[in-house]
Amino acid sequence: MDFHDLPLQEQLLLARRGTSYFAQRLGELSDADLDGGTLLDGWTRRHLVAHVGYNAAALCRLMDWAATGTETPMYESAEQRGREIHEGATSPAAALRNLFDHTVARLDEKWRNAPTAAWGAQIRTAQGREVLASETAWMRTREVWIHTVDLNNGGRFGVFPEVVLDTLLTDIVGMWRKKTLGSGLVLAPIGVTPVAVDAESAVEVTVSGPKEAVVRWAAGRGAVGVEFDGPRQHPPTWL
Ligand code: ZN
């Protein structure tokens, strides 16, 4: 099952459920805990919370673009995006928590009030991908579920809805193919037909294990519960 085949309202529900998951884990962290590390290199939880907040704001800009036809990109530039996160991370803890709550509410409002035609409008992601505005549902879903694990206080791929895991797998492999990375790599989650990243290449390594573990590894969040038939390695870059 692919996320994109679900009715829009169910897609938005999965984004909201992921947001609640993130909010719940964030709520369990004290202000002092926010200085702790995440699964992302060089980022404290402060950076991560700022990023998740600014991501919602960026998706609001895409929904505005879709509704008005006036181009408003997610971020002005990669530098501006990075600067915003680093500055945001220095805000007081209460301000950071507010940023998260406020941007979540704004994005939800944009989604609730979007005219039907806006969902089919073409916009462009920060990576330059031309997509329909409805893709913001998947973009946010992917963000909030995975970044909950990145918070590093008990979030797990094992609780992700099946359709989120399946679509992540498709998304990641599709991105590798587009960048011609990972030839020779086969992903073999239990209970799923193994996926060769490049069917033309000889198999160099097969990564197997429970689906959530294989997806976690492929998403670059560590080799926990996976087995390598071939040399143990880091996955190719995905995003
Ligand atoms: Zn992100």
Residues whose N, C-alpha, C, O or C-beta is under 5 A from the ligand:
A	BS01	ZN	E143
